[in-house]
Amino acid sequence: MSTLHLAQRFCLAAALLLGCTTPSVPIPPPSPEKVYFSLDLDSGTASFGYAADPSYADAVVYIFNRDAGQGIITTAEADGSVGPTEAFPAVEGDEVIVTFEAHSQVSSTCLRMQDGQSNSGRECEL
């Protein structure tokens, strides 16, 4: 077989292999509108919840309170929902980073703590 035929076969094999791999779709940042906190003012703690989102199915979830320097790690359900989680130290107005790690990708958002459902107006200022 000539060198040209080997080179053509190599190129064809490489094209087939590359054509079979699809790039992964990045996971979106957590939506502030799907976040809720249950704040307990007496104990100075809160728990976290997130409405179902298939993008986060079985994801590892990190909730870190920047102001308190503490947080929790949990796992999202098969439908991508979370919580309510165990309580972690928090007071009204604390900055909380919510991070989802799914499919070897990580995406985060930062929200200022408030009791109840959050919204985009509660995002931290950088």
N, C-alpha and C positions, 0 to 999 in steps of 0.2 A: 504494500500500500504506500502511496506517495505521502510526503510530508503535508502536502496540501489537503489530502483527504483526512488525515489525522487532525489537522487544525480545524477543518470544517466540523468534524464530529465532536471535537472538544467544545467548540463554540455552540453547537446545537445542544449538547448536554448541559452546558452552563446556562443557556437561555431557558431550557426546560426547568432546571432546578430553581432558577431565580423567579421564573414565572409562577411557580407553585407556592411561593411564599408571599403572603399578603402582609402589608404593613399593619401594625396594630393601631386601632383608633384610640387616641388619648382619652382618658377619663376626664369628664368635666369637673370644674371646681364644685365643691358642695354648694348647693343653693341655700342662701339664707332663709328663704321662705319655707323650706322643709325642715328647718332646725327649730326645736323647742327646748327650753330649759324649765325645770321645776325648781325654783329657788326657795329655799327654806331660810328665812331671815333669822329665825331664832337660833339655828345651829350654825349659820354661816356656811351652808353647803348648797350644792345644786346637783341635779341629775340631768342627763342629756338624752335627747331623742331626735330621731331623723325619720321622716316619712319614707315609704318605700320608693326605691329607685333602682331598677335592674342594673344600672352601670356599676353599682356598689355591692352586688351579690357576693356574700361571703368575704367581704373586704376586712382587713384589719383597720380598726378605727382608733385614732389617737385624739384625745380631748385634753388639751393642755392649757391651764390657766396661767397666763404670763405674769399676772400680778401676784398670785399666790405661789408661783413656782412649782405647782403640782398639777397632776392630772391623772387620767386613767387610760387604759388600753382595753378594748373590747373587740368583738367580732360582729359584723353585720349579719343579718339573717339572709336566707336564700333569696328573698325578694328585695334585698338592699336596705331594709329598714333597720333601725337601731333603737334599742332602749325600751323603756327608760333604763339608764345605766345605774351603777352604784353611785352613791353620793361622792362628790369631791369638793374641796374647799372653794367657796365662791361668794362674792357679794355683788350687789347691783353695780353695773358699770365696769366690772373686771373685763379685761381683754382675754378672750378664749380662742385658741387656734384649734380648728377642727380639720383633721387630716384623714383622708381615706387612702389606703394602699390596696390597690386591686390590679390583678393581671400585670404585676411587676411595674406598675406605675403609681405615682403618688400625686395627689392633688389636695390643696388646702385652701381654707378661707379663715379669716379672723373676724370675730364678732364681739361686740360689747354685750356683756351679760345683762339680760332682763328676764323676768319671769314670763313664761308663755312663749308663743310663737315669735320667732325672730323675723327680720325683714332686711332688705338691702340697705336701708337707712341706718342699720346697726353695725355695718361693717367698720372695722378699725381703720383709723387714718394712719397712713405710714409716714 
